[in-house]
Amino acid sequence: MNTASPSAPRPQPLLRSAYRVFRPIGTRWSDNDIYGHVNNVVYYSWFDTAVNAHLIEQGALDIHTGPVIGLVIETQCNYFAPLAFPQTVWAGLRVAHLGSSSVRYEVGLFAEGDDLAAACGHFVHVYVDRETRRPVPLPATLKHTLETLR
């Protein structure tokens, strides 16, 4: 059953200029599927890698011993052009929404040298206490880092 509204606009790829920071991601031989392009599930791994690597590098997230961790509660991706090994993919990051304990990241994936995204997606993290898994306010350092991505 198709639940999409007939009047809903068709998703469009975004330009590099829509994103605040970028990081390269090297494709691997195993990323390609039988059809000769990167399999769709790999894109979600790239989203997670790009966001978390940025937060770790900025000192905003300690994945091993920090009291707060981010749990993914929603993901989505639109695909516009194929990517394949051996390409370098550039992940553009931005924050679309910043709540008291949650954040919506938007990620654009670009082939080397392309200004138009091959894929655009998002995911939502809810930040929780590592032990109780209950939502907590964003720590100041994390919030500051996220604000720079808006």
C-alpha positions as CSV (number, residue, x, y, z in Angstrom):
1,M,0.0,0.0,0.0
2,N,1.4,3.4,-1.0
3,T,0.8,5.9,1.8
4,A,2.7,8.8,0.2
5,S,0.6,11.8,-0.6
6,P,0.1,12.3,-4.4
7,S,0.9,16.0,-3.9
8,A,4.1,15.4,-1.8
9,P,7.1,16.9,-3.5
10,R,9.6,14.4,-4.8
11,P,12.9,14.5,-2.8
12,Q,15.7,16.3,-4.6
13,P,19.5,16.0,-4.1
14,L,21.1,18.9,-2.3
15,L,24.3,20.8,-3.1
16,R,27.5,20.7,-1.1
17,S,26.8,24.2,0.1
18,A,23.8,22.9,2.2
19,Y,26.2,21.2,4.6
20,R,28.5,22.7,7.3
21,V,31.4,20.2,7.6
22,F,32.7,17.3,5.4
23,R,34.6,14.2,6.0
24,P,36.0,11.6,3.5
25,I,34.9,8.0,3.5
26,G,36.8,5.4,1.5
27,T,34.7,2.8,-0.1
28,R,35.6,-0.9,0.3
29,W,35.5,-3.8,-2.1
30,S,32.8,-5.4,0.1
31,D,30.6,-2.3,-0.1
32,N,29.5,-3.1,-3.6
33,D,26.7,-5.5,-4.2
34,I,26.0,-7.9,-7.0
35,Y,24.7,-5.0,-9.1
36,G,28.0,-3.2,-9.0
37,H,27.2,-0.3,-6.7
38,V,27.3,0.3,-3.0
39,N,24.5,-1.5,-1.3
40,N,21.8,0.7,0.4
41,V,22.5,-0.6,3.9
42,V,26.1,0.8,3.7
43,Y,24.8,4.3,3.4
44,Y,23.4,4.1,7.0
45,S,26.8,3.0,8.3
46,W,28.4,6.0,6.6
47,F,25.9,8.3,8.3
48,D,26.7,6.9,11.7
49,T,30.4,6.9,11.0
50,A,30.5,10.5,9.8
51,V,28.4,11.9,12.7
52,N,30.1,10.0,15.5
53,A,33.6,10.5,14.2
54,H,33.0,14.3,14.0
55,L,31.6,14.3,17.6
56,I,34.6,12.3,18.9
57,E,37.1,14.4,17.1
58,Q,35.5,17.6,18.5
59,G,35.8,16.1,22.1
60,A,32.0,16.2,22.4
61,L,31.4,12.5,22.7
62,D,33.3,9.8,24.7
63,I,31.9,6.5,23.3
64,H,33.8,4.3,25.8
65,T,33.3,5.9,29.2
66,G,31.2,9.0,28.8
67,P,28.0,9.2,30.9
68,V,25.8,10.1,27.9
69,I,25.3,8.1,24.7
70,G,23.2,8.7,21.6
71,L,20.6,6.1,20.6
72,V,19.3,6.2,17.0
73,I,15.5,6.4,17.0
74,E,14.8,7.2,13.3
75,T,16.6,7.0,10.0
76,Q,15.8,7.7,6.4
77,C,17.7,8.0,3.1
78,N,16.9,9.1,-0.5
79,Y,19.2,7.8,-3.2
80,F,19.8,9.9,-6.4
81,A,22.9,8.4,-8.0
82,P,25.0,5.3,-7.5
83,L,28.3,5.2,-5.7
84,A,30.7,2.3,-6.1
85,F,34.1,1.0,-5.1
86,P,36.8,2.4,-5.6
87,Q,35.4,5.9,-5.0
88,T,36.0,8.3,-2.2
89,V,32.7,9.5,-0.8
90,W,32.4,12.8,1.0
91,A,29.8,13.0,3.8
92,G,28.4,16.5,4.5
93,L,26.9,17.1,7.9
94,R,24.4,19.5,9.3
95,V,22.0,19.7,12.2
96,A,18.4,20.3,11.2
97,H,16.9,20.2,14.7
98,L,18.4,20.5,18.2
99,G,16.1,19.6,21.1
100,S,16.9,19.4,24.8
101,S,17.9,15.7,24.6
102,S,17.7,14.9,20.9
103,V,19.2,16.0,17.6
104,R,18.3,15.4,13.9
105,Y,21.4,15.1,11.8
106,E,21.2,15.4,8.0
107,V,23.9,13.9,5.9
108,G,24.6,14.3,2.2
109,L,26.9,11.8,0.4
110,F,28.9,13.1,-2.5
111,A,31.1,11.3,-5.0
112,E,34.6,12.9,-5.2
113,G,34.3,16.2,-7.1
114,D,30.5,16.2,-7.4
115,D,28.5,19.2,-6.1
116,L,25.2,17.4,-6.1
117,A,24.5,14.7,-3.5
118,A,24.3,11.1,-4.6
119,A,22.2,10.5,-1.5
120,C,20.6,12.6,1.3
121,G,19.4,11.2,4.6
122,H,18.9,11.9,8.2
123,F,18.9,10.2,11.5
124,V,17.8,11.2,15.0
125,H,19.8,10.6,18.1
126,V,18.2,10.8,21.6
127,Y,20.9,11.2,24.2
128,V,20.5,9.1,27.2
129,D,22.2,8.2,30.4
130,R,24.6,5.3,29.7
131,E,23.3,3.2,32.7
132,T,19.6,4.0,32.9
133,R,19.0,4.6,29.1
134,R,16.7,7.4,30.1
135,P,16.9,10.7,28.1
136,V,19.1,13.4,29.6
137,P,19.8,17.1,28.6
138,L,22.6,17.5,26.1
139,P,25.9,18.1,27.8
140,A,27.3,21.6,27.2
141,T,30.2,20.5,25.1
142,L,28.0,18.3,22.9
143,K,25.4,21.1,22.6
144,H,28.0,23.6,21.5
145,T,29.5,21.2,18.9
146,L,26.0,20.5,17.5
147,E,25.2,24.2,17.3
148,T,28.2,24.7,15.0
149,L,26.5,22.3,12.6
150,R,23.3,24.3,12.3
